[in-house]
Amino acid sequence: MGVYLNSKNPYGMFLDEAASMYFIDKSEMLLELLPMVENSEDIIENLGSGTGKSNRYLCITRPRRFGKTVMATMIASFFGKGKDSRPIFEKLKVRNAKEAFEAHINKHNVIYISLNEVPQNCSSYEKYIGRIEKRLRNDLKSQFPDIEVDEEEPVWDILNDIYESEDEDRFIFVLDEWDYIFHRDFVREKDKKAYVEFLSNLLKGKSYVELAYMTGILPIAKYSSGSELNMFYEYTMAEEEKYSEYFGFTEGEVDELYKRYKAQKLNPENVTRERLRIWYDGYHTKAGERVYNPRSVVAALTNNNLGNYWTSSGPYDEIFYYIRENVDAVRDDLALLVSGIPVQAKVREYAATSMNLRTKNEIFSAMVVYGFLNYENGYVSIPNKELMDKFADMLQKEPSLGYVYRLAAESSKMLQATKDGNTELMAKILEYAHNTESPLLNYNNEAELTMIVNMVYLSARDSYRIEREDKAGIGYVDFIFYPLYKNEDGIILELKVDNTAEAAIRQIKEKNYALKFKGKLGQDPTYTGRILAVGISYDKKTKKHDCKVEVL
């Protein structure tokens, strides 16, 4: 067997995945691909029936860490002849389609290429693509020895010769991370065009292509300006519902994983089901279904620890990369986003490499594509705590963000002053915030005061889950700070404009907001630290803030 053609590699990769404790069986996707790989007799039999062969070119695009490679290796190991994969798939859901299962498992020639592999010390596109062509050419020579192969002959000519000579042998192409090369420094604009042309020559209009399945971050059309690859159907998270259940974890799947986690009888307080949602949920499919980041969920359960598993492998994994060219365009919107307020945007599925990232919509479009923002109903938002922490970290490190940076830098002082009951320092920090150049902070209503409170308590997100306008007692409270550790202080914060901090404290008491921290009757308290009532008011006439902290 070869390096690319009927390789054992995808089998080994998928076996490791399927054997893991937190594997989710998504093999039913194979059933959706089977109509695309019907044999010639079935195709002829179905002519004119309206039930024939489906389109055989599809491209799945998702942000990084959403399981694209797992699904690619599953497809290659099921169909490919390289290794008997029955022991795996006989235990998965695809086995329920018995007739189709027997007809297709390990019955196809599969060319699986992970396009994110780069030759050692690679400095040119020619070296990159030359390696792929050489390896594929060698595989074809080895497995089809009766075919005469010229070393200078394009691989698509060799494949066509095989199709003509070897009883119409056809090939399933599984190309993982097809757009990876666009992110490499050595790739020039003319190289990008040459690469698209290479894929077009290899796949388009070729009878030897039984199925072409590609994955990437970005839809093909954004790199291909003409018709080179227009035979592909493209499926994105934001725009297409089809196949969405196979990428990322759904609510039900995370419920199942959490049951497995609890069965290990580890310390369940480390990772609760609710905190899994807070940390890693927040994405949505076209149909509106909630989706979790699968890599982070598995890492948290495996490590028995909620944390930031968003690994950085280059500039596309750093938030500041996207905004550095025009901080002014998004500074105010960043303040809203980290305050938990969605921002309206016109999102298009462009890559960071295909634009200058000058306008707000370009910047947010790229951030949606790469998974930093969620997009739903015309608004972008920060999906979850894992990414909120990434944004908060950036705000506290980048002076070019101006007033947003300065407010974030003050946030650690604000939290400590609140715990200490230092209302004078609290008011001073709020005065500082109000005197910034931000056009957002006019304090015309409590909503604007809410945004500034989010900013000055930004660092509190490290140790608290902060909920806005949470229903508590017999009314609604502006903010509740739920400690991540039960012995920390809980904080209830009420805002008032043209009223007093005392009135805010009085409302907290009258409405019994403290019940949120006391647990159900007859049970131990959920939290054991102090409960702090915090009232913050602003007088529009005097331009003064008043703060009051009281232990309940």
Backbone torsions as a table, in degrees:
resi	resn	phi	psi	omega
1	MET	NA	162.4	-169.6
2	GLY	-103.5	-175.9	177.7
3	VAL	-75.3	-42.5	177.5
4	TYR	-107.7	-43.6	-175.9
5	LEU	-83.4	118.8	-178.9
6	ASN	50.9	46.7	-179.2
7	SER	-75.0	151.1	173.9
8	LYS	-81.7	-14.3	-172.6
9	ASN	-59.8	-49.3	179.6
10	PRO	-62.8	-32.6	176.0
11	TYR	-61.3	-48.1	-179.6
12	GLY	-61.4	-40.2	179.7
13	MET	-66.4	-43.3	-178.2
14	PHE	-72.1	-33.9	176.5
15	LEU	-59.7	-45.2	178.3
16	ASP	-58.9	-41.0	-179.2
17	GLU	-67.8	-46.9	-176.3
18	ALA	-66.1	-25.5	-178.9
19	ALA	-85.7	-6.3	-176.4
20	SER	-76.4	155.6	-176.7
21	MET	-62.8	-33.4	-173.0
22	TYR	-108.7	33.9	176.0
23	PHE	-75.9	136.3	174.1
24	ILE	-112.6	126.7	-177.8
25	ASP	-75.7	109.1	176.7
26	LYS	-118.0	28.9	-175.2
27	SER	-69.4	-11.4	177.6
28	GLU	-64.5	-15.9	173.9
29	MET	-60.8	-31.4	178.8
30	LEU	-59.3	-34.7	179.6
31	LEU	-64.5	-29.6	178.2
32	GLU	-76.7	-20.9	179.7
33	LEU	-89.3	-21.3	-174.8
34	LEU	-57.3	-39.8	177.8
35	PRO	-61.2	-18.3	-179.9
36	MET	-82.0	-14.3	-175.1
37	VAL	-121.7	33.1	176.0
38	GLU	-63.8	147.6	178.8
39	ASN	-76.7	169.9	-173.3
40	SER	-59.8	-39.5	-178.7
41	GLU	-63.0	-42.6	179.7
42	ASP	-66.8	-37.8	179.2
43	ILE	-61.4	-46.5	-179.3
44	ILE	-64.5	-41.2	-179.5
45	GLU	-62.6	-32.7	-176.3
46	ASN	-91.0	2.0	-179.4
47	LEU	-56.5	130.0	177.0
48	GLY	79.1	-1.0	-176.8
49	SER	-89.2	-14.4	-175.9
50	GLY	77.6	8.2	-180.0
51	THR	-122.6	23.6	-173.4
52	GLY	-81.5	-163.3	-173.1
53	LYS	-60.9	135.1	178.1
54	SER	-81.0	169.0	174.9
55	ASN	-55.2	135.8	-172.7
56	ARG	-103.6	11.5	177.2
57	TYR	-120.3	117.8	175.9
58	LEU	-142.5	146.7	179.9
59	CYS	-128.7	123.6	178.9
60	ILE	-101.9	123.2	178.5
61	THR	-119.3	133.3	178.5
62	ARG	-149.4	161.0	171.2
63	PRO	-61.5	167.5	174.5
64	ARG	-59.8	153.2	172.7
65	ARG	73.9	23.5	179.8
66	PHE	-112.2	21.5	170.8
67	GLY	84.9	17.3	-178.9
68	LYS	-64.3	-43.0	-177.7
69	THR	-68.9	-37.3	177.6
70	VAL	-58.6	-45.1	-179.2
71	MET	-68.6	-35.9	178.4
72	ALA	-64.4	-43.8	178.8
73	THR	-68.1	-33.2	176.5
74	MET	-61.9	-46.9	-178.6
75	ILE	-62.8	-45.8	-178.4
76	ALA	-65.6	-40.5	-177.3
77	SER	-75.0	-27.0	176.8
78	PHE	-72.9	-51.0	-174.9
79	PHE	-80.1	-31.6	-168.3
80	GLY	-71.5	153.8	179.8
81	LYS	-88.8	-2.3	-171.3
82	GLY	-66.0	-31.9	-175.0
83	LYS	-155.0	136.9	177.4
84	ASP	-64.6	110.4	-176.1
85	SER	-104.3	9.8	178.7
86	ARG	-54.4	-44.2	-178.5
87	PRO	-55.0	-27.2	176.7
88	ILE	-81.3	-56.1	-167.8
89	PHE	-75.4	-19.7	175.2
90	GLU	-67.2	-13.8	178.5
91	LYS	-101.5	2.6	-176.9
92	LEU	-111.2	169.8	-172.9
93	LYS	-62.5	-28.1	-177.1
94	VAL	-61.2	-22.8	-178.3
95	ARG	-63.6	-20.8	-177.2
96	ASN	-66.9	-22.9	174.2
97	ALA	-90.6	75.2	-166.2
98	LYS	-58.8	-46.0	-176.3
99	GLU	-65.0	-47.2	179.2
100	ALA	-66.5	-37.7	178.5
101	PHE	-57.1	-50.6	-177.8
102	GLU	-67.4	-32.2	-177.0
103	ALA	-72.4	-22.9	-169.9
104	HIS	-123.3	-21.3	-174.8
105	ILE	-65.0	123.8	179.0
106	ASN	58.0	31.2	-177.6
107	LYS	-110.2	3.6	-172.4
108	HIS	-123.5	152.3	169.2
109	ASN	-80.2	120.6	-178.4
110	VAL	-119.1	127.7	172.7
111	ILE	-104.1	105.9	-178.9
112	TYR	-107.2	119.5	179.7
113	ILE	-128.0	121.6	172.0
114	SER	-88.0	104.8	-170.5
115	LEU	-79.6	5.7	175.6
116	ASN	-94.4	7.3	176.1
117	GLU	-89.1	125.5	-176.5
118	VAL	-119.0	137.8	177.9
119	PRO	-57.8	153.2	178.4
120	GLN	-60.5	134.6	179.6
121	ASN	55.9	37.5	-178.3
122	CYS	-71.2	127.6	-177.8
123	SER	-124.8	4.9	-178.3
124	SER	-152.8	154.5	175.5
125	TYR	-63.0	-37.5	-178.6
126	GLU	-58.4	-40.4	179.3
127	LYS	-68.6	-39.2	179.4
128	TYR	-62.8	-54.4	-175.5
129	ILE	-72.9	-29.5	178.1
130	GLY	-62.6	-38.2	177.9
131	ARG	-62.8	-43.9	179.8
132	ILE	-62.9	-47.3	-178.8
133	GLU	-62.5	-42.5	-178.7
134	LYS	-63.2	-46.0	-178.4
135	ARG	-65.9	-41.7	179.6
136	LEU	-67.8	-39.7	178.1
137	ARG	-61.3	-42.5	178.7
138	ASN	-64.6	-39.3	177.6
139	ASP	-61.2	-44.2	-178.0
140	LEU	-66.4	-40.1	177.2
141	LYS	-62.0	-41.0	-176.7
142	SER	-70.1	-42.6	-174.1
143	GLN	-90.6	-13.5	175.4
144	PHE	-130.7	69.5	-172.7
145	PRO	-65.3	-19.5	-178.8
146	ASP	-79.4	-9.7	-179.9
147	ILE	-89.9	127.4	178.1
148	GLU	-76.4	127.1	-175.5
149	VAL	-121.2	123.1	173.6
150	ASP	-90.7	131.1	-177.0
151	GLU	-59.8	-24.2	-179.5
152	GLU	-94.8	-2.3	-175.7
153	GLU	-76.5	134.5	177.4
154	PRO	-60.2	145.7	-176.6
155	VAL	-63.4	-28.6	-179.6
156	TRP	-70.4	-28.8	174.8
157	ASP	-69.4	-39.1	178.1
158	ILE	-64.4	-45.2	179.2
159	LEU	-61.1	-39.5	179.0
160	ASN	-67.1	-38.9	177.2
161	ASP	-62.3	-39.6	178.1
162	ILE	-63.5	-43.8	179.5
163	TYR	-60.7	-41.2	-178.6
164	GLU	-71.7	-31.3	-170.2
165	SER	-103.4	-24.4	-170.8
166	GLU	-109.7	54.1	176.3
167	ASP	54.4	43.7	176.3
168	GLU	57.7	43.1	175.6
169	ASP	-61.4	132.0	-178.6
170	ARG	-120.8	170.3	-171.3
171	PHE	-136.6	138.3	168.5
172	ILE	-94.3	125.5	177.4
173	PHE	-101.1	124.9	173.3
174	VAL	-119.7	106.6	-174.9
175	LEU	-114.0	108.8	-174.9
176	ASP	-95.2	136.2	-179.8
177	GLU	55.6	55.3	-175.5
178	TRP	-61.6	-28.5	-175.7
179	ASP	-95.6	8.2	-178.7
180	TYR	-56.5	-39.4	-173.6
181	ILE	-63.9	-24.9	-179.8
182	PHE	-67.0	-17.3	-178.3
183	HIS	-93.7	1.0	-176.8
184	ARG	-89.2	140.6	-175.5
185	ASP	-63.5	-31.1	-174.7
186	PHE	-80.5	-3.2	-177.4
187	VAL	-90.7	121.1	179.5
188	ARG	-94.1	172.0	-179.6
189	GLU	-59.7	-41.3	-179.8
190	LYS	-67.9	-28.4	176.9
191	ASP	-68.5	-38.5	178.4
192	LYS	-61.1	-41.9	178.3
193	LYS	-65.7	-40.2	179.0
194	ALA	-64.4	-37.0	-179.4
195	TYR	-67.2	-45.3	177.4
196	VAL	-61.3	-39.7	178.2
197	GLU	-65.1	-38.6	177.3
198	PHE	-59.8	-47.3	179.9
199	LEU	-64.4	-38.3	178.6
200	SER	-63.6	-46.2	179.1
201	ASN	-63.4	-34.3	-177.9
202	LEU	-74.1	-35.7	-167.4
203	LEU	-116.5	-36.4	-168.6
204	LYS	-74.8	129.4	174.6
205	GLY	65.5	28.1	-176.9
206	LYS	-108.1	124.1	179.9
207	SER	-66.8	-23.1	-179.5
208	TYR	-75.4	-8.0	178.2
209	VAL	-84.6	110.0	176.3
210	GLU	-82.1	-40.0	177.7
211	LEU	-156.9	137.0	172.7
212	ALA	-120.2	114.1	-178.0
213	TYR	-119.2	117.9	-177.9
214	MET	-124.0	150.5	173.8
215	THR	-125.3	155.1	176.7
216	GLY	-172.6	-179.7	175.5
217	ILE	-85.0	-34.3	-171.8
218	LEU	-123.0	142.6	175.8
219	PRO	-57.4	147.5	-176.1
220	ILE	-59.4	-39.2	-173.5
221	ALA	-58.3	-23.8	-177.6
222	LYS	-75.3	-19.1	176.4
223	TYR	-101.0	-24.2	-174.8
224	SER	-105.3	109.4	-174.3
225	SER	-79.6	-19.4	-178.2
226	GLY	-113.9	-139.6	-175.5
227	SER	-105.4	14.9	-173.7
228	GLU	-56.4	-41.0	-175.5
229	LEU	-124.8	29.6	-175.6
230	ASN	-76.7	3.1	176.4
231	MET	-79.6	-11.9	-177.4
232	PHE	-81.9	138.0	164.7
233	TYR	-89.9	132.1	-174.8
234	GLU	-111.7	136.4	-176.2
235	TYR	-126.7	110.4	-179.2
236	THR	-109.5	162.4	-178.9
237	MET	-68.9	-38.4	-173.8
238	ALA	-83.7	-25.6	-169.7
239	GLU	-112.6	-20.2	-175.7
240	GLU	-128.0	131.4	179.6
241	GLU	-79.7	-32.8	-175.9
242	LYS	-59.7	136.4	179.5
243	TYR	71.4	1.6	-172.7
244	SER	-64.3	-28.2	-176.8
245	GLU	-73.3	-9.5	-176.6
246	TYR	-94.9	-2.4	-176.6
247	PHE	-128.9	122.3	-170.3
248	GLY	85.5	169.0	179.7
249	PHE	-103.8	135.2	175.1
250	THR	-83.1	171.8	177.9
251	GLU	-56.6	-46.7	-178.3
252	GLY	-63.2	-37.5	179.6
253	GLU	-68.8	-37.5	177.0
254	VAL	-68.6	-35.5	174.1
255	ASP	-57.5	-44.9	-180.0
256	GLU	-64.4	-43.1	178.9
257	LEU	-63.2	-36.9	-178.7
258	TYR	-69.0	-33.2	174.9
259	LYS	-61.4	-41.9	178.4
260	ARG	-64.4	-39.4	178.9
261	TYR	-62.4	-46.9	-178.4
262	LYS	-65.7	-31.0	-179.6
263	ALA	-65.1	-19.3	178.2
264	GLN	-77.4	-10.8	178.3
265	LYS	58.0	40.7	170.1
266	LEU	-80.3	-177.0	179.0
267	ASN	-72.5	104.3	-174.3
268	PRO	-68.5	-15.8	179.4
269	GLU	-71.6	-22.0	179.5
270	ASN	-65.0	-44.2	-177.8
271	VAL	-132.6	105.5	175.1
272	THR	-96.8	160.7	-179.9
273	ARG	-62.5	-41.2	-179.3
274	GLU	-65.1	-39.5	-179.0
275	ARG	-71.9	-28.6	171.8
276	LEU	-59.1	-43.1	179.0
277	ARG	-62.9	-45.5	-177.9
278	ILE	-62.3	-40.1	-175.1
279	TRP	-77.1	-39.5	-165.0
280	TYR	-127.8	-2.3	176.8
281	ASP	-83.7	-174.5	170.3
282	GLY	120.3	-15.2	175.6
283	TYR	-88.4	158.6	-179.8
284	HIS	-137.4	144.8	173.6
285	THR	-83.0	174.1	177.1
286	LYS	-58.5	-32.9	-179.5
287	ALA	-81.0	-2.8	178.3
288	GLY	91.6	3.0	179.8
289	GLU	-74.6	139.8	-179.6
290	ARG	-75.4	142.0	-177.3
291	VAL	-132.3	137.2	177.8
292	TYR	-100.7	151.3	172.0
293	ASN	-70.3	111.5	-171.6
294	PRO	-68.1	-38.1	-178.0
295	ARG	-62.1	-43.2	-177.6
296	SER	-69.7	-38.8	178.2
297	VAL	-61.3	-47.3	-179.4
298	VAL	-63.9	-41.3	179.7
299	ALA	-63.3	-41.9	-179.5
300	ALA	-64.1	-43.5	-179.7
301	LEU	-70.3	-39.2	179.9
302	THR	-65.4	-42.0	-176.9
303	ASN	-87.7	-3.7	-176.9
304	ASN	54.4	42.5	-175.3
305	ASN	-159.2	126.2	173.1
306	LEU	-80.0	128.1	-178.5
307	GLY	-164.4	-176.8	-179.5
308	ASN	-92.0	109.2	-179.2
309	TYR	-107.7	18.8	178.1
310	TRP	-79.0	93.6	-175.4
311	THR	-75.6	144.8	-179.9
312	SER	-104.9	115.0	-179.8
313	SER	-114.6	10.0	-179.2
314	GLY	164.4	-177.4	-175.9
315	PRO	-61.9	-27.2	-178.1
316	TYR	-72.6	-8.5	176.8
317	ASP	-101.4	8.9	179.1
318	GLU	-115.8	127.7	-174.9
319	ILE	-60.7	-41.3	-174.2
320	PHE	-63.6	-23.5	177.9
321	TYR	-54.7	-37.1	-173.2
322	TYR	-78.9	-26.1	-173.3
323	ILE	-107.3	-6.3	-169.6
324	ARG	-63.2	-28.0	-176.9
325	GLU	-77.9	-21.3	-179.9
326	ASN	-155.0	72.7	179.2
327	VAL	-60.2	-37.5	-176.6
328	ASP	-59.2	-31.0	-175.8
329	ALA	-69.1	-24.8	-172.5
330	VAL	-127.1	2.0	-175.3
331	ARG	-56.2	-51.9	-178.2
332	ASP	-64.8	-37.8	179.4
333	ASP	-67.2	-34.3	176.1
334	LEU	-62.2	-39.3	177.5
335	ALA	-61.5	-39.8	177.8
336	LEU	-67.7	-43.6	-177.0
337	LEU	-62.4	-45.2	-179.8
338	VAL	-72.1	-13.5	173.7
339	SER	-86.7	1.8	179.2
340	GLY	83.8	16.1	-177.8
341	ILE	-104.0	118.2	178.3
342	PRO	-61.5	150.7	-177.4
343	VAL	-121.1	133.0	179.9
344	GLN	-69.8	137.2	-179.4
345	ALA	-157.4	151.1	173.1
346	LYS	-99.1	102.6	-173.4
347	VAL	-94.6	129.8	172.4
348	ARG	-123.8	148.8	-172.1
349	GLU	-86.8	72.2	175.7
350	TYR	-99.0	160.2	174.0
351	ALA	-96.5	156.8	176.1
352	ALA	-62.1	-26.7	-178.7
353	THR	-81.5	-12.4	-173.8
354	SER	-105.7	11.7	179.8
355	MET	-150.2	168.3	178.4
356	ASN	-86.6	-9.3	-178.0
357	LEU	54.4	53.4	-178.4
358	ARG	-97.6	-40.5	-175.6
359	THR	-93.5	161.6	177.8
360	LYS	-56.3	-45.9	-177.1
361	ASN	-66.5	-36.2	176.4
362	GLU	-65.5	-44.0	-179.2
363	ILE	-62.4	-49.1	-178.3
364	PHE	-69.1	-32.9	177.3
365	SER	-60.7	-46.9	179.6
366	ALA	-63.7	-38.2	-178.6
367	MET	-69.4	-30.7	174.1
368	VAL	-68.5	-46.2	-178.5
369	VAL	-58.8	-40.1	-176.6
370	TYR	-90.7	4.6	168.7
371	GLY	93.1	5.3	-179.0
372	PHE	-80.1	-25.6	179.4
373	LEU	-127.3	151.2	170.8
374	ASN	-96.0	149.4	178.6
375	TYR	-126.7	125.8	-179.0
376	GLU	-153.5	127.2	174.9
377	ASN	53.9	39.8	175.2
378	GLY	84.7	6.6	-179.1
379	TYR	-127.5	144.8	172.7
380	VAL	-103.7	150.9	178.5
381	SER	-152.2	160.5	174.9
382	ILE	-80.6	123.1	-168.4
383	PRO	-65.5	-40.7	-167.6
384	ASN	-158.8	178.2	-177.8
385	LYS	-65.0	-36.9	180.0
386	GLU	-54.8	-45.1	-179.4
387	LEU	-83.7	-30.2	174.5
388	MET	-58.4	-39.4	177.8
389	ASP	-64.2	-36.9	177.7
390	LYS	-64.4	-43.2	177.8
391	PHE	-64.3	-45.6	-179.1
392	ALA	-61.1	-39.7	178.7
393	ASP	-62.2	-42.3	178.9
394	MET	-64.7	-42.9	-177.8
395	LEU	-60.8	-29.4	-178.1
396	GLN	-90.1	-0.5	-177.2
397	LYS	-117.1	-16.4	-171.0
398	GLU	-110.5	98.4	179.6
399	PRO	-59.3	-25.1	-178.7
400	SER	-64.2	-12.7	178.2
401	LEU	-78.7	-1.1	172.7
402	GLY	64.0	-127.9	-173.9
403	TYR	-61.4	-31.0	179.0
404	VAL	-63.5	-42.9	176.9
405	TYR	-62.5	-44.1	-176.2
406	ARG	-67.2	-38.9	177.0
407	LEU	-66.1	-42.4	179.2
408	ALA	-61.4	-37.3	-179.6
409	ALA	-65.7	-27.0	-180.0
410	GLU	-83.5	-10.1	-168.1
411	SER	-67.8	-32.0	178.9
412	SER	-67.2	-34.0	177.6
413	LYS	-66.8	-37.2	-177.1
414	MET	-65.5	-42.9	-179.8
415	LEU	-63.9	-44.8	-178.7
416	GLN	-66.4	-39.3	177.9
417	ALA	-61.9	-37.2	178.6
418	THR	-64.6	-46.3	179.8
419	LYS	-64.1	-34.4	-179.4
420	ASP	-81.4	-9.2	-175.8
421	GLY	72.2	23.4	-178.2
422	ASN	-85.4	79.6	-174.3
423	THR	-69.9	-25.6	177.9
424	GLU	-65.4	-45.1	178.4
425	LEU	-68.0	-37.6	177.4
426	MET	-58.3	-47.5	-179.8
427	ALA	-64.1	-37.0	179.7
428	LYS	-63.7	-42.6	178.8
429	ILE	-65.3	-40.3	178.3
430	LEU	-66.2	-37.1	175.4
431	GLU	-61.7	-42.2	178.6
432	TYR	-60.6	-43.5	179.6
433	ALA	-63.0	-41.1	-177.9
434	HIS	-67.2	-27.6	-177.1
435	ASN	-89.4	10.1	176.4
436	THR	-74.3	173.4	-178.1
437	GLU	-86.2	6.3	-175.0
438	SER	-63.8	128.0	175.8
439	PRO	-73.2	-10.9	-178.2
440	LEU	-75.7	-27.5	-165.7
441	LEU	-94.8	67.5	178.3
442	ASN	-91.5	-13.1	178.7
443	TYR	56.4	39.0	177.7
444	ASN	-76.7	-18.6	-179.4
445	ASN	-157.4	177.2	-177.0
446	GLU	-68.9	-24.1	179.3
447	ALA	-62.7	-40.3	179.5
448	GLU	-71.8	-36.2	174.7
449	LEU	-64.5	-35.9	177.6
450	THR	-59.2	-42.1	-178.4
451	MET	-63.9	-42.7	-178.8
452	ILE	-68.6	-33.7	176.3
453	VAL	-63.7	-40.3	175.3
454	ASN	-56.8	-42.0	-177.7
455	MET	-69.1	-45.0	-175.6
456	VAL	-75.2	-13.1	173.9
457	TYR	-108.0	22.7	-175.3
458	LEU	-56.5	-45.1	-176.7
459	SER	-68.6	-15.9	178.5
460	ALA	-64.2	-19.1	179.8
461	ARG	-64.5	-18.4	177.7
462	ASP	-68.2	-27.6	-175.2
463	SER	-127.2	2.4	-179.2
464	TYR	-137.8	150.6	164.4
465	ARG	-97.4	116.8	-173.6
466	ILE	-102.5	121.4	178.9
467	GLU	-111.4	135.3	178.3
468	ARG	-97.5	143.0	175.2
469	GLU	46.3	49.5	-178.5
470	ASP	-82.3	137.6	176.8
471	LYS	-72.7	123.4	-178.2
472	ALA	-144.2	142.2	179.6
473	GLY	58.6	-124.3	179.9
474	ILE	-114.2	21.4	179.5
475	GLY	-155.3	-164.0	-179.9
476	TYR	-117.3	138.3	179.4
477	VAL	-111.8	147.8	-177.1
478	ASP	-65.6	-48.0	-179.9
479	PHE	-140.3	139.5	165.6
480	ILE	-125.1	128.5	177.9
481	PHE	-99.5	104.8	178.3
482	TYR	-89.1	120.7	-179.1
483	PRO	-66.1	142.1	174.6
484	LEU	-74.0	-20.0	177.0
485	TYR	-123.7	130.9	-165.6
486	LYS	-64.2	-21.1	-178.4
487	ASN	-88.2	-0.8	177.8
488	GLU	-81.2	162.9	177.7
489	ASP	-68.6	135.5	168.3
490	GLY	-89.3	147.7	-175.8
491	ILE	-128.3	129.5	173.3
492	ILE	-114.0	122.2	-172.8
493	LEU	-123.2	124.8	-179.9
494	GLU	-118.9	135.8	-177.6
495	LEU	-108.4	145.9	176.4
496	LYS	-140.9	138.1	171.8
497	VAL	-113.7	130.6	-176.0
498	ASP	56.3	42.5	173.6
499	ASN	-149.4	-170.0	-174.6
500	THR	-112.6	157.7	174.9
501	ALA	-64.7	-33.4	177.3
502	GLU	-61.8	-38.4	178.4
503	ALA	-64.1	-36.3	177.8
504	ALA	-65.2	-44.8	178.2
505	ILE	-62.4	-42.0	-179.6
506	ARG	-61.2	-40.9	179.2
507	GLN	-64.9	-39.7	178.1
508	ILE	-58.3	-42.6	-179.2
509	LYS	-70.9	-46.6	-175.6
510	GLU	-64.6	-34.0	-177.1
511	LYS	-88.9	0.4	178.5
512	ASN	57.0	40.3	179.1
513	TYR	-61.2	-25.1	-176.8
514	ALA	-65.7	-14.0	179.1
515	LEU	-59.0	-25.0	179.4
516	LYS	-58.2	-29.0	-175.0
517	PHE	-99.1	-8.1	-170.1
518	LYS	-95.8	-6.1	177.1
519	GLY	76.2	177.3	-178.6
520	LYS	-79.9	155.5	-178.7
521	LEU	-58.0	131.0	178.5
522	GLY	86.5	-3.9	179.0
523	GLN	-109.8	160.3	175.5
524	ASP	-65.3	147.5	178.6
525	PRO	-57.4	142.4	177.9
526	THR	-66.2	-35.1	-179.8
527	TYR	-127.2	144.7	-176.1
528	THR	-113.0	-4.0	177.8
529	GLY	-79.6	-177.5	177.0
530	ARG	-66.9	158.0	171.4
531	ILE	-112.2	115.8	-176.8
532	LEU	-102.2	125.8	171.1
533	ALA	-93.0	125.5	-177.2
534	VAL	-122.1	120.7	175.2
535	GLY	-109.1	130.5	177.5
536	ILE	-128.6	127.5	179.3
537	SER	-129.0	159.2	177.4
538	TYR	-137.9	130.5	178.6
539	ASP	-102.1	114.9	-175.8
540	LYS	-68.5	-24.7	179.5
541	LYS	-76.5	-48.2	-177.0
542	THR	-87.3	-12.5	-177.6
543	LYS	61.9	30.6	-177.2
544	LYS	-114.5	147.4	174.1
545	HIS	-101.0	148.7	175.0
546	ASP	-130.7	133.9	-178.0
547	CYS	-127.1	145.7	177.0
548	LYS	-144.7	136.1	177.9
549	VAL	-126.0	131.6	-179.5
550	GLU	-139.0	137.4	176.3
551	VAL	-82.9	125.5	-178.4
552	LEU	-87.7	NA	NA
